Amino acid sequence: MESRQASIGRTGDEAITRASDAQAEKARRRPATTGLDLGLLLLRLTIGVTMVGHGTGKLFGWFGGSGLDNTAAFFTSAGYPAGRAFAVVAGLTETLGGIGLVLGLLTPLAAAAILGTLINAMATRWGDGFFAPDGIEYEILIAMVSVSLALTGPGRHSVDARLPVLRDNRLDVGAAAVALGGATAAIVLLIRG
């Protein structure tokens, strides 16, 4: 009823736009009535916390991780020049991307960061089969969840949903972020040789 009253006295597109804006704002303020937003929250939290654990494990040896020196040695043995620098980049990318997913902050970019890291992880394990413990099924799963979050957006229970510029997730922004993650991974793999 409020939407109709807001459009009285207006004509054409102006009436439709004002009514649509009021309905959209009302929809944003109501609590989730479906499982979609809760499902996206659970996915973000699970992948985000997992990646923060991996990143801080690489950087500081936390959560049973190998620490920076051992991670740098691995990167060097895997063919990355300046193994320590790439270990720091990987650890920071996983940590900051994971924090972004947990908070739902800059979600498409956070997901792109995780995607780029996981593409590189797949490249180092390629040829060992598909299934764990030696295969790439884990990396593919995390990468595809990241792509999905970039394309769908973080849901209502996120920082992005509270910021006017980031509130409306757009498919083109998510697709551009996925392309950026893939392109960045390709550049790193070219450097690796």
ABEGO torsion letter per residue (X at the ends): XAAAAAABGBBEAAAAAAAAAAAAAAAAABBBABAAAAAAAAAAAAAAAAAAAAAAAAAAGBGGBAEAAAAAAAAAAAGBBGAAAAAAAAAAAAAAAAAAAAAGBGAAAAAAAAAAAAAAAAAAABGAEABOAABAAAAAAAAAAAAAAAAAEAEABBAAAABAAAABBBAAAAAAAAAAAAAAAAAAAAAAX
